Structure formats: structure tokens, C-alpha cells
């Protein structure tokens, strides 16, 4: 069983009812979609991975390696 592929959802379509955490009774917030929103996918048995972190170009050059 592989990981679910991310689904691009229009900003207006994002609601708490479509969130994995709300559907699994794991949501701690009650006032709207939050930054931890993960789309709920049928037959999914674990938390979907977070979206990839994208570093803004202005900050990428300032990071010391």
C-alpha cells in the first residue's frame, strides 16, 4: 500500500469537513481550516505527509551550509 498522492484543491474548496484530522476526530481547532490541513482520502490508514517545504529565493542564499 503506497502513500496517497497529494491532491491540489482550490483554496475555496478547503474546509474542515475535507480534512484528515477532522474526519479522524484528531482536530484541536474548531474555527476553520488551519495550516495543518491534510486532505482526507478514503482507505487511508495514516496521516498524509505534509506538503513540501519551499524556501523562498530571498532566504535560500542567506542560509549557511
C-alpha distances in whole Angstrom, upper triangle without the diagonal:
4,7,9,12,15,18,21,23,27,29,30,27,26,27,26,25,22,21,18,20,23,21,20,23,23,25,29,30,32,34,31,28,28,27,24,22,19,18,16,13,13,10,9,10,11,14,13,15,18,20,21,25,27,31,34,36,39,37,35,39,40,37,39,36
4,6,9,12,15,18,21,25,26,28,25,24,25,25,24,21,20,17,20,22,21,20,23,22,24,28,29,31,32,29,26,26,24,21,20,17,16,15,13,13,11,10,11,11,12,11,12,15,16,18,21,24,27,30,32,35,34,32,35,36,34,35,33
4,6,9,12,15,18,21,23,25,22,21,22,21,21,18,16,14,17,19,18,17,21,20,21,24,26,28,29,26,23,22,21,18,17,13,13,12,10,12,11,8,10,9,10,7,8,12,13,14,18,21,24,27,29,32,31,29,32,34,31,33,31
4,6,9,12,14,18,20,22,19,18,19,19,18,15,14,12,15,18,16,16,20,19,20,24,24,26,27,24,20,20,19,17,15,11,10,10,8,10,10,8,10,10,10,7,9,12,12,14,18,20,24,26,29,32,30,29,33,34,32,34,33
4,6,10,12,16,18,20,18,17,19,19,19,16,15,14,17,19,18,19,22,21,22,25,25,27,27,24,20,20,19,17,15,11,10,11,10,12,13,11,14,13,12,9,9,11,11,12,16,18,22,24,26,29,28,27,30,32,30,32,31
4,7,9,13,14,17,15,14,16,17,17,13,13,13,16,18,17,18,21,20,20,23,23,24,24,21,17,17,15,14,12,9,8,10,10,13,15,12,15,14,12,8,9,9,8,10,14,15,19,21,24,27,26,25,28,30,28,31,30
4,6,10,12,14,12,11,14,15,15,12,12,13,16,17,17,19,21,21,20,23,23,23,23,19,16,17,16,15,12,9,7,10,9,13,15,14,17,16,14,11,12,12,10,13,16,17,21,22,25,28,27,27,30,32,30,33,33
4,7,9,12,10,10,14,16,16,13,13,15,18,19,19,21,23,22,21,24,23,23,22,19,15,16,15,15,12,11,9,12,13,16,19,17,20,19,17,14,14,13,11,13,16,16,20,20,23,26,26,25,29,30,29,33,32
4,6,8,6,7,10,13,13,10,12,14,17,17,17,20,22,21,20,22,21,21,20,16,13,14,14,14,11,11,9,12,13,16,19,18,21,20,18,15,16,15,13,15,18,18,21,22,25,27,27,27,31,32,31,35,35
4,5,5,7,11,14,15,12,14,17,19,19,19,22,24,23,21,23,21,21,19,16,13,15,15,16,13,13,12,15,16,19,23,21,24,23,21,18,19,17,15,17,19,19,22,22,25,27,27,28,31,32,32,35,36
4,5,6,9,12,14,12,13,16,18,17,19,22,23,22,19,21,19,18,16,13,10,12,12,14,11,13,12,15,18,21,24,22,25,24,21,18,19,17,15,17,18,18,21,21,24,25,26,27,30,31,31,34,35
4,6,8,12,13,12,14,17,19,17,19,22,23,22,20,22,19,18,16,12,11,13,15,16,13,15,13,16,18,21,25,23,26,25,22,20,22,20,18,21,22,22,25,24,27,29,29,30,34,34,34,38,39
4,6,10,10,9,11,14,16,15,16,19,20,20,18,21,18,17,16,12,10,13,15,15,12,13,11,13,15,17,21,20,23,22,20,18,20,18,17,20,22,22,25,26,29,30,31,31,35,36,35,39,39
4,7,8,7,8,12,13,12,13,16,17,17,15,17,15,14,13,9,7,10,11,12,8,9,8,11,14,16,20,18,21,20,17,15,17,15,15,18,19,20,23,24,27,29,29,29,33,33,33,36,37
4,5,6,7,11,12,10,11,14,15,15,13,15,12,11,10,7,6,9,12,12,9,10,9,11,14,16,20,18,21,20,17,16,18,17,17,21,22,23,26,27,30,32,31,32,36,36,35,38,39
4,5,5,9,8,6,8,11,11,11,9,11,9,9,9,6,5,8,11,11,8,9,9,10,13,16,18,17,19,18,15,15,17,16,17,21,22,24,27,28,31,33,32,33,36,36,35,38,39
4,6,8,9,7,7,10,11,12,11,14,12,11,12,10,9,12,15,14,10,11,9,9,12,13,16,16,17,17,16,16,18,18,19,23,25,26,29,31,34,36,35,35,39,39,38,41,41
4,7,9,8,7,11,12,13,12,15,14,14,14,11,9,12,14,12,9,8,6,6,9,11,14,13,16,15,13,13,16,15,16,20,22,24,27,28,32,34,33,33,37,37,36,39,39
4,6,5,6,9,10,10,9,12,12,12,13,10,8,10,11,9,6,5,5,5,9,11,14,12,14,13,10,10,13,13,14,18,20,22,25,27,30,32,31,31,35,35,33,36,36
4,6,5,6,9,8,9,12,13,14,16,14,11,12,13,10,7,6,6,4,7,10,11,9,10,9,7,8,11,12,14,17,20,22,26,28,31,33,31,31,35,35,33,36,36
4,6,5,6,5,5,9,10,12,14,12,11,11,12,9,7,7,9,8,11,13,14,12,12,10,8,10,12,12,15,19,20,23,26,28,31,33,31,32,35,35,33,36,35
4,5,5,6,5,8,9,9,12,11,10,11,13,11,9,9,10,9,12,14,15,14,14,13,12,13,16,16,18,21,23,26,28,30,34,35,34,34,38,38,36,39,39
4,6,8,8,12,13,13,15,14,13,14,16,13,11,10,10,7,10,10,12,11,12,12,11,13,16,17,19,23,25,27,30,32,36,37,36,36,40,40,38,41,40
4,5,8,11,13,14,17,16,15,16,17,14,12,11,12,9,11,11,12,11,10,10,10,12,15,17,19,23,25,28,31,33,36,38,36,36,40,40,38,40,39
4,6,9,11,11,15,15,14,15,17,14,13,13,14,12,15,15,16,14,14,13,12,15,18,18,21,25,26,29,32,34,37,39,37,37,41,40,38,41,40
4,6,9,11,14,14,13,13,14,11,11,12,13,12,15,16,17,15,14,12,10,13,15,16,19,22,23,26,29,31,34,36,34,34,38,37,35,37,37
4,6,8,11,11,10,10,12,10,10,11,13,13,16,18,19,17,16,15,12,14,16,16,18,21,22,25,27,29,33,34,32,33,36,36,34,36,36
4,7,10,11,11,10,12,11,12,14,16,16,20,22,23,20,20,18,15,17,19,17,20,23,23,26,28,29,33,34,32,33,36,35,34,36,36
4,6,7,8,8,11,10,11,14,16,16,20,22,24,22,22,20,17,18,20,18,20,23,23,25,27,28,32,33,31,32,36,35,33,36,37
4,6,9,10,13,13,13,15,17,17,21,23,25,23,23,22,19,20,22,20,22,25,26,28,30,30,34,35,33,35,38,38,36,39,40
4,7,9,12,13,13,16,17,18,22,24,27,25,26,24,21,22,23,21,22,25,25,27,28,29,33,33,32,34,37,36,35,39,40
4,6,10,11,10,13,14,16,19,22,24,23,24,22,19,19,20,18,19,22,22,24,26,26,30,31,30,32,35,34,34,37,38
4,7,8,6,10,11,13,17,19,22,20,21,20,16,16,17,15,15,19,19,21,23,24,27,28,27,29,32,32,31,34,35
4,5,6,9,12,14,18,21,23,20,21,19,15,15,15,13,13,16,16,18,20,21,25,26,24,26,29,29,28,31,32
4,6,9,12,15,18,21,23,20,21,18,15,14,13,10,10,13,13,15,16,18,21,22,21,22,26,25,24,27,28
4,6,10,12,15,19,20,17,18,15,11,11,10,8,9,13,13,16,18,20,23,25,23,24,27,27,25,28,28
4,7,9,13,16,18,15,16,14,11,10,11,9,10,13,14,17,20,21,25,26,25,26,29,29,28,31,31
4,6,9,13,14,12,13,11,8,6,8,7,9,12,14,17,20,22,26,28,26,26,30,30,29,31,31
4,6,10,12,10,13,12,10,8,10,10,11,15,17,19,23,24,28,30,29,29,32,33,32,34,34
4,7,9,8,10,10,9,8,12,13,14,18,20,23,26,28,31,33,32,32,36,36,35,37,37
4,6,6,9,10,10,9,12,14,15,18,22,24,27,30,32,35,34,33,37,38,36,39,38
4,5,9,11,12,12,15,18,19,22,25,28,31,33,36,39,38,37,41,42,40,42,41
4,6,9,12,12,15,18,20,23,26,29,32,35,38,40,39,38,42,42,40,42,41
4,6,8,8,12,15,17,19,23,25,29,32,34,37,35,34,38,39,36,39,37
4,7,9,12,15,18,21,23,27,30,33,36,38,36,35,39,39,37,38,37
4,6,9,12,15,18,20,24,27,30,33,35,33,32,35,36,33,35,33
4,6,9,12,15,17,20,23,26,29,32,29,29,33,33,30,32,31
4,6,9,12,15,18,21,24,27,29,27,27,30,31,28,31,30
4,6,9,11,15,18,21,24,26,24,23,27,27,25,27,26
4,6,8,12,15,18,21,23,21,20,24,24,22,25,24
4,6,9,12,15,18,20,19,18,22,23,21,24,23
4,6,10,13,15,18,16,15,19,20,18,21,20
4,6,10,12,15,13,12,16,16,15,17,17
4,6,9,12,10,10,13,15,13,17,17
4,6,8,7,6,10,11,10,13,14
4,6,5,6,9,10,11,15,16
4,5,5,7,9,10,14,15
4,6,6,7,10,13,16
4,6,5,7,10,13
4,5,6,9,10
4,6,8,10
4,6,9
4,6
4
